[in-house]
Amino acid sequence: MSTIDIGIKEDDRIEIAEGLKTLLATSYTLYLQTHNFHWNVTGPQFRELHLMFEEHYTELAIAVDDIAERIRTLGVVAPGTYRSFAELSSIKEVEGVPSASEMVSLLLQGHEAVVKTCRDVLKISQDADDESTSALVGDRMRVHEKTAWMLRATQ
């Protein structure tokens, strides 16, 4: 591949990509958790939560692709294994099948974790004048803040 010359210093590109790797891993872990809960939710709110979780994991599936492609655009290899995601993610796996209310609480925490990761990456990208990453991360942050609000409202 030819040299990357997009107006962002190599060291900055690598630092931004490292932050994006954490965002990718955390987002992918949240995707898997949401999909798992979609499949396994039960109780009086089944239909509402089943459909809401489907909306969330569908949106996350597109998001992880966008994040991974941004990492590649910056010239860095995107992580793509469960092991690398587990090492990088701030969201930990859940054992067993929690109750519906616990699922909502866990997903709320997950979306808030993604927001915090977004804030970290946003600062790095802004400092490097990387408007493309800043825009992507800002958009992701808004989605997760809104989703967290919606999850909070169901409790």
C-alpha positions as CSV (number, residue, x, y, z in Angstrom):
1,M,0.0,0.0,0.0
2,S,1.2,3.5,-0.7
3,T,2.1,6.1,1.9
4,I,-0.8,7.8,3.7
5,D,-0.8,11.6,3.3
6,I,-4.1,12.9,4.6
7,G,-2.8,15.7,6.7
8,I,-2.6,13.8,10.0
9,K,0.8,13.0,11.4
10,E,1.7,9.3,11.6
11,D,2.0,9.3,15.4
12,D,-1.4,11.0,15.6
13,R,-3.0,8.5,13.2
14,I,-1.7,5.6,15.3
15,E,-2.9,7.1,18.6
16,I,-6.3,7.8,17.1
17,A,-6.5,4.3,15.7
18,E,-5.6,2.8,19.1
19,G,-8.5,4.7,20.7
20,L,-10.8,3.6,17.8
21,K,-9.7,0.0,18.5
22,T,-11.0,0.3,22.0
23,L,-14.2,1.9,20.7
24,L,-14.6,-0.9,18.2
25,A,-14.1,-3.6,20.8
26,T,-16.5,-2.0,23.3
27,S,-19.1,-1.5,20.6
28,Y,-18.7,-5.0,19.3
29,T,-19.0,-6.4,22.8
30,L,-22.2,-4.4,23.3
31,Y,-23.5,-5.6,20.0
32,L,-23.0,-9.3,21.1
33,Q,-24.5,-8.6,24.5
34,T,-27.5,-6.9,22.9
35,H,-28.0,-9.6,20.4
36,N,-27.8,-12.3,23.1
37,F,-30.4,-10.4,25.2
38,H,-32.7,-10.1,22.2
39,W,-32.7,-13.8,21.8
40,N,-33.1,-14.6,25.5
41,V,-35.3,-11.9,27.0
42,T,-38.5,-13.1,28.7
43,G,-41.2,-11.7,30.9
44,P,-44.0,-9.2,30.7
45,Q,-42.0,-6.7,28.6
46,F,-40.8,-9.4,26.2
47,R,-42.2,-8.0,22.9
48,E,-41.1,-4.4,23.7
49,L,-37.6,-5.4,24.8
50,H,-37.2,-8.0,22.1
51,L,-37.9,-5.4,19.4
52,M,-35.9,-2.6,21.1
53,F,-32.9,-4.8,21.4
54,E,-33.2,-5.8,17.7
55,E,-33.2,-2.1,16.8
56,H,-30.1,-1.6,18.9
57,Y,-28.0,-4.5,17.7
58,T,-28.9,-3.7,14.1
59,E,-27.7,-0.1,14.5
60,L,-24.5,-1.4,16.3
61,A,-23.8,-3.8,13.4
62,I,-23.4,-0.9,11.0
63,A,-21.5,1.1,13.6
64,V,-18.8,-1.5,14.1
65,D,-18.2,-1.6,10.4
66,D,-17.8,2.2,10.2
67,I,-15.4,2.2,13.1
68,A,-13.3,-0.6,11.7
69,E,-13.2,1.1,8.3
70,R,-12.0,4.3,9.9
71,I,-9.2,2.4,11.6
72,R,-8.2,1.0,8.2
73,T,-8.4,4.5,6.6
74,L,-5.9,5.6,9.2
75,G,-3.5,2.9,8.0
76,V,-3.9,0.5,11.0
77,V,-5.1,-3.0,11.2
78,A,-8.5,-3.3,12.8
79,P,-8.9,-6.0,15.5
80,G,-11.4,-8.7,14.6
81,T,-11.1,-11.6,17.1
82,Y,-13.1,-12.3,20.3
83,R,-9.8,-12.4,22.2
84,S,-8.7,-9.0,21.0
85,F,-12.2,-7.5,21.7
86,A,-12.2,-9.0,25.2
87,E,-8.8,-7.5,25.9
88,L,-9.7,-4.0,24.6
89,S,-13.4,-3.7,25.7
90,S,-14.4,-2.0,28.9
91,I,-17.6,-4.2,28.9
92,K,-17.2,-7.6,30.3
93,E,-19.1,-10.7,29.3
94,V,-22.2,-11.7,31.3
95,E,-22.6,-15.3,32.4
96,G,-26.0,-16.9,32.2
97,V,-29.2,-15.2,31.3
98,P,-30.1,-12.2,33.5
99,S,-33.6,-11.1,34.1
100,A,-35.2,-8.6,31.7
101,S,-34.6,-5.7,34.2
102,E,-31.0,-6.8,34.6
103,M,-30.6,-6.9,30.9
104,V,-31.8,-3.3,30.6
105,S,-29.4,-2.2,33.4
106,L,-26.5,-4.0,31.8
107,L,-27.2,-2.5,28.4
108,L,-27.5,0.9,30.0
109,Q,-24.1,0.5,31.5
110,G,-22.7,-0.7,28.2
111,H,-24.0,2.3,26.3
112,E,-22.6,4.6,28.9
113,A,-19.2,2.8,28.6
114,V,-19.3,3.4,24.9
115,V,-20.0,7.1,25.5
116,K,-17.1,7.4,27.8
117,T,-14.8,5.7,25.3
118,C,-16.1,8.1,22.6
119,R,-15.2,11.1,24.8
120,D,-11.6,9.8,25.1
121,V,-11.3,9.2,21.3
122,L,-12.9,12.5,20.5
123,K,-10.3,14.5,22.6
124,I,-7.5,12.7,20.8
125,S,-9.0,13.2,17.3
126,Q,-9.8,16.9,18.0
127,D,-6.2,17.5,19.2
128,A,-4.9,16.0,15.9
129,D,-7.4,18.1,13.8
130,D,-8.9,14.8,12.5
131,E,-12.4,16.0,11.7
132,S,-13.4,12.7,10.1
133,T,-12.8,10.7,13.2
134,S,-14.3,13.5,15.4
135,A,-17.5,13.5,13.3
136,L,-17.8,9.7,13.4
137,V,-17.2,9.6,17.2
138,G,-19.5,12.5,17.8
139,D,-22.2,10.7,15.9
140,R,-21.6,7.5,17.9
141,M,-21.7,9.4,21.2
142,R,-25.1,11.0,20.4
143,V,-26.6,7.6,19.5
144,H,-25.4,5.9,22.7
145,E,-26.4,8.8,24.9
146,K,-29.9,8.7,23.4
147,T,-30.1,4.9,23.7
148,A,-28.9,5.2,27.4
149,W,-31.7,7.7,28.0
150,M,-34.3,5.4,26.4
151,L,-33.1,2.4,28.5
152,R,-33.1,4.5,31.6
153,A,-36.7,5.5,30.9
154,T,-37.8,1.8,30.8
155,Q,-36.6,1.2,34.4
